[in-house]
Amino acid sequence: MSTSLVRTERRAIGPDMTVGPLSFGTWRLVAMSLAEARERVELALDAGLDLVDTADVYGLDWGGKAFGQVESLLGAVLADAPALRDRMVLGTKGGIIPGIPYDSRAENLQAACEASLSRLNTDRIDLYQIHRPDLFAHPDEVAGALAALREQGKIREAGVSNHTPAQLEALAAALPFPVATSQPEMSVTELGAIRDGHLDACMRLGVTPLAWSPLAGGSIATGEGLRPDLRAKLDALAEREGVSRAEIAVAFVLAHPSAPVAILGTMTPERIRSAGRALDVKLERADVYALIEASEGVPLP
């Protein structure tokens, strides 16, 4: 019987949807043709990355020029190949307005969600997340807006992104239905969600974590800026498992008992095709704790 900690089962998004342990993040799905974007989406779905994660603010980086540009390109892909919509769980995020920067008033979330629906060429968003917390919006108002969108049939499930454990708990207490997801940054170089109680809150509430930047923006794959001890440990495990350093890092994220989904943002076709190799990695307790020690640079007590 394997004692590997790496969890490869499907994850729940609310009571009626499940997704694979790897997600296709679309922050970089920009500055490319419709054919190129469709190729990436199809490759991701073929590789089992059936949660497609986007946001209305995506399009202002990576060569993009406008708010909503990534949603619009993804919507064009769905218009070009409508059958792809049924193969994915489509998630987007709202609540960021450049220059304000955060606005989770009910009227803004309503308008933001409706604009996302239009850009995405869909009649329902499977997972709608508050992208970053509006510190001046009461959880009751945010919860009321999400509940209204759900009652209107515009969203299926709701979640949060970049919230603290306390902010997650406050919204969960105000919502008339369970929070489905919480999206913190998490990687072998960013252990905050493990250390600050975020993933513990997810387990208590039955929330599925969605880990963004599991490769630390690509630095784990390149090795740039990694602590030498961490790079050496990742490389040793990669050699043992016959995979890349990046795949060990993704497996580390998947090993947590909260069963995170790792959001992968690569747009390189070969890397999308090979993403599933992380699911074949075997990591024991000694491995994950050695990675934590190497990441933090101090021995565990």
KOLMILO-404750 format. One line per 10 residues: number of its first residue (from 1); for each residue x, z, y of C-alpha. Coordinates in Angstrom, 3 decimals, always signed. Example, Ala and Ser with C-alpha at 12.3 -4.5 7.8 and 13.67 -1.06 7.14 Angstrom:
2
1 = +12.300 +7.800 -4.500  +13.670 +7.140 -1.060;
//
This chain:
301
1 = +0.000 +0.000 +0.000  +1.416 -1.020 +3.381  +2.051 +1.750 +5.881  +2.476 -0.664 +8.775  +0.820 +0.510 +11.969  +0.133 -3.012 +13.257  -3.632 -3.475 +13.400  -4.786 -7.017 +12.690  -8.533 -6.522 +12.306  -11.036 -7.954 +14.767;
11 = -11.975 -5.796 +17.733  -15.474 -4.976 +19.001  -16.606 -6.074 +22.460  -19.856 -4.173 +22.675  -22.168 -3.910 +19.654  -22.662 -7.625 +19.012  -19.335 -9.399 +19.659  -15.924 -9.250 +18.041  -12.638 -10.872 +18.996  -9.266 -11.333 +17.399;
21 = -6.370 -9.011 +18.233  -4.787 -11.671 +20.469  -6.376 -13.046 +23.639  -5.684 -16.137 +25.728  -4.928 -15.091 +29.308  -5.455 -17.843 +31.880  -3.647 -16.556 +34.977  -1.225 -19.489 +34.609  -3.902 -22.080 +33.711  -3.378 -23.849 +37.006;
31 = -1.456 -26.759 +38.506  -2.167 -28.938 +35.483  -4.500 -31.773 +34.588  -7.851 -31.391 +32.873  -6.366 -32.864 +29.689  -3.487 -30.375 +29.757  -5.822 -27.443 +30.363  -8.149 -28.542 +27.558  -5.160 -28.833 +25.200  -4.131 -25.225 +25.952;
41 = -7.641 -23.882 +25.442  -8.063 -25.748 +22.163  -4.665 -24.603 +20.908  -5.507 -20.999 +21.755  -8.841 -21.109 +19.958  -7.264 -22.820 +16.954  -4.658 -20.030 +16.860  -7.358 -17.346 +16.805  -7.126 -16.323 +20.469  -10.888 -16.385 +20.900;
51 = -11.186 -13.972 +23.828  -10.488 -16.141 +26.877  -9.605 -13.883 +29.806  -9.795 -15.121 +33.383  -10.715 -13.872 +36.890  -12.201 -15.277 +40.055  -9.050 -14.515 +42.057  -6.815 -16.506 +39.689  -5.593 -19.643 +41.390  -3.515 -18.127 +44.176;
61 = -0.328 -17.964 +42.059  +1.666 -20.176 +39.675  +1.246 -23.272 +41.803  -2.426 -22.735 +42.487  -3.837 -23.165 +45.955  -7.259 -21.549 +46.012  -9.369 -18.571 +45.022  -11.403 -19.565 +41.974  -9.158 -22.454 +40.993  -8.524 -21.251 +37.435;
71 = -12.224 -20.600 +36.804  -13.004 -24.072 +38.151  -10.450 -25.713 +35.866  -11.703 -23.736 +32.889  -15.246 -24.736 +33.819  -14.159 -28.363 +33.905  -12.730 -27.951 +30.399  -16.061 -26.553 +29.191  -17.941 -29.403 +30.842  -15.577 -31.906 +29.187;
81 = -15.841 -30.242 +25.766  -19.036 -28.117 +25.654  -18.556 -27.166 +21.998  -15.584 -25.003 +22.991  -17.916 -22.533 +24.695  -19.407 -21.443 +21.372  -15.943 -20.785 +19.951  -14.924 -18.230 +22.571  -15.821 -14.896 +24.044  -15.544 -15.700 +27.738;
91 = -14.419 -12.906 +30.019  -13.866 -12.932 +33.750  -13.299 -10.369 +36.476  -14.516 -9.833 +40.021  -14.264 -7.397 +42.892  -11.079 -8.627 +44.604  -11.428 -10.367 +47.961  -8.053 -11.315 +49.472  -7.599 -9.596 +52.802  -10.020 -6.722 +52.161;
101 = -8.843 -6.371 +49.277  -11.388 -4.620 +46.976  -15.159 -4.724 +47.306  -17.396 -3.443 +44.526  -20.564 -3.056 +46.565  -23.574 -4.173 +44.568  -24.239 -7.233 +46.706  -20.648 -8.407 +46.416  -20.497 -8.016 +42.640  -23.790 -9.896 +42.333;
111 = -22.491 -12.751 +44.492  -19.081 -12.776 +42.796  -20.599 -12.980 +39.327  -22.960 -15.789 +40.325  -20.054 -17.732 +41.849  -18.047 -17.267 +38.643  -20.952 -18.535 +36.556  -21.107 -21.658 +38.700  -17.373 -22.342 +38.567  -17.236 -21.723 +34.815;
121 = -20.176 -24.045 +34.091  -21.876 -21.443 +31.943  -25.145 -19.548 +32.099  -23.732 -16.239 +30.851  -20.432 -14.390 +30.988  -19.713 -12.541 +27.770  -17.511 -9.876 +29.359  -17.526 -9.099 +33.079  -14.888 -6.658 +34.322  -14.255 -4.946 +37.646;
131 = -10.800 -6.337 +38.377  -9.463 -3.398 +40.380  -11.241 -0.232 +41.467  -12.813 -0.131 +44.891  -11.844 +3.387 +45.946  -14.732 +3.481 +48.421  -17.499 +2.384 +46.046  -19.427 +5.117 +44.280  -19.517 +4.719 +40.482  -23.317 +4.853 +40.614;
141 = -23.417 +1.747 +42.809  -20.961 -0.137 +40.611  -22.889 +0.870 +37.507  -26.155 -0.226 +39.102  -24.704 -3.639 +39.927  -23.397 -4.150 +36.389  -26.688 -2.995 +34.882  -28.609 -5.427 +37.093  -26.379 -8.329 +36.064  -26.914 -7.420 +32.431;
151 = -30.684 -7.141 +32.849  -30.682 -10.568 +34.523  -28.916 -12.034 +31.472  -25.886 -13.091 +33.528  -23.443 -10.900 +31.596  -23.473 -9.557 +28.051  -20.998 -6.668 +28.347  -19.057 -4.970 +31.131  -15.642 -3.410 +31.456  -12.911 -2.449 +33.885;
161 = -9.363 -3.492 +34.654  -6.515 -1.532 +36.244  -8.596 +1.656 +36.415  -7.219 +5.145 +35.910  -8.555 +7.216 +33.017  -10.643 +9.258 +35.467  -12.082 +6.119 +37.085  -12.957 +4.762 +33.657  -14.646 +8.038 +32.718  -16.609 +8.148 +35.988;
171 = -18.014 +4.661 +35.543  -18.756 +5.291 +31.874  -20.777 +8.355 +32.843  -22.790 +6.345 +35.382  -23.535 +3.259 +33.276  -26.765 +3.132 +31.253  -24.873 +1.321 +28.468  -21.353 +1.791 +27.073  -18.283 +0.389 +28.802  -16.991 -2.311 +26.458;
181 = -13.381 -2.726 +27.590  -10.625 -1.388 +29.791  -7.683 -3.569 +30.754  -4.467 -1.695 +31.583  -0.958 -3.061 +31.760  +0.757 -2.170 +28.494  +3.987 -3.194 +26.832  +7.060 -1.679 +25.250  +8.498 -1.488 +28.778  +5.287 -0.188 +30.411;
191 = +4.102 +2.857 +28.499  +1.847 +4.352 +31.163  -1.405 +3.679 +29.299  +0.000 +5.483 +26.265  +1.348 +8.413 +28.254  -1.324 +9.011 +30.917  -4.357 +9.447 +28.677  -5.815 +5.986 +29.250  -5.834 +4.934 +25.612  -7.014 +8.398 +24.596;
201 = -10.008 +7.978 +26.918  -10.685 +4.572 +25.352  -10.743 +6.111 +21.888  -13.026 +8.935 +23.004  -15.460 +6.538 +24.692  -15.318 +3.787 +22.074  -13.813 +1.359 +24.602  -11.602 -1.527 +23.446  -8.345 -1.742 +25.438  -7.189 -5.169 +26.588;
211 = -3.438 -4.984 +27.210  -2.262 -7.266 +29.978  +1.368 -8.356 +30.268  +2.401 -7.245 +26.747  +5.633 -9.200 +27.290  +6.261 -7.670 +30.724  +5.718 -10.944 +32.521  +7.961 -12.761 +30.060  +10.993 -10.537 +30.610  +10.852 -9.236 +27.046;
221 = +11.039 -12.779 +25.691  +13.958 -13.681 +27.947  +15.653 -10.283 +27.761  +16.065 -10.284 +31.538  +16.191 -6.767 +32.948  +15.661 -5.015 +29.611  +17.514 -1.806 +28.885  +20.390 -2.737 +26.551  +19.262 -0.210 +23.924  +15.731 -1.598 +23.982;
231 = +16.894 -5.174 +23.692  +19.154 -4.236 +20.780  +16.329 -2.421 +18.969  +13.887 -5.279 +19.516  +16.464 -7.756 +18.262  +17.216 -5.678 +15.173  +13.538 -5.465 +14.284  +13.091 -9.167 +14.979  +15.919 -10.000 +12.597  +14.465 -7.700 +9.951;
241 = +10.985 -9.214 +10.255  +12.089 -12.824 +10.710  +10.306 -13.247 +14.037  +11.186 -13.327 +17.731  +11.787 -10.390 +20.046  +8.497 -11.241 +21.778  +6.540 -11.018 +18.546  +7.929 -7.548 +17.872  +6.805 -6.510 +21.359  +3.275 -7.829 +20.775;
251 = +3.140 -6.068 +17.404  +4.136 -2.818 +19.159  +1.051 -3.118 +21.385  -1.179 -3.848 +18.392  +0.143 -0.766 +16.566  -1.600 +1.799 +18.771  -4.587 +3.480 +17.065  -6.892 +2.500 +19.967  -6.553 -1.074 +18.595  -5.699 -2.922 +21.817;
261 = -6.145 -6.653 +22.213  -2.910 -8.209 +23.501  -3.542 -10.751 +26.263  -0.990 -13.559 +26.014  -0.440 -15.653 +29.114  +1.919 -18.326 +27.834  +1.068 -21.949 +28.592  +3.793 -23.348 +26.318  +2.013 -25.172 +23.473  +4.466 -24.125 +20.775;
271 = +4.255 -20.467 +21.796  +0.460 -20.605 +21.690  +0.575 -22.139 +18.211  +2.956 -19.464 +16.927  +1.266 -16.474 +18.572  -0.227 -15.313 +15.297  +3.211 -14.588 +13.853  +3.010 -11.190 +15.553  +0.233 -10.290 +13.116  +2.643 -10.582 +10.189;
281 = +5.055 -7.992 +11.616  +5.304 -4.652 +9.823  +6.130 -1.658 +12.014  +6.412 +1.895 +10.714  +6.303 +5.110 +12.743  +10.090 +5.252 +12.861  +10.106 +1.767 +14.399  +7.599 +2.395 +17.171  +9.130 +5.732 +18.127  +12.591 +4.180 +18.181;
291 = +11.238 +1.537 +20.559  +9.750 +4.213 +22.829  +13.047 +6.115 +22.911  +14.941 +2.923 +23.692  +12.439 +2.002 +26.399  +12.483 +5.378 +28.126  +16.181 +5.985 +27.617  +15.752 +9.569 +26.476  +15.269 +11.094 +23.034  +11.826 +12.303 +22.113;
301 = +11.537 +16.114 +21.995;
//
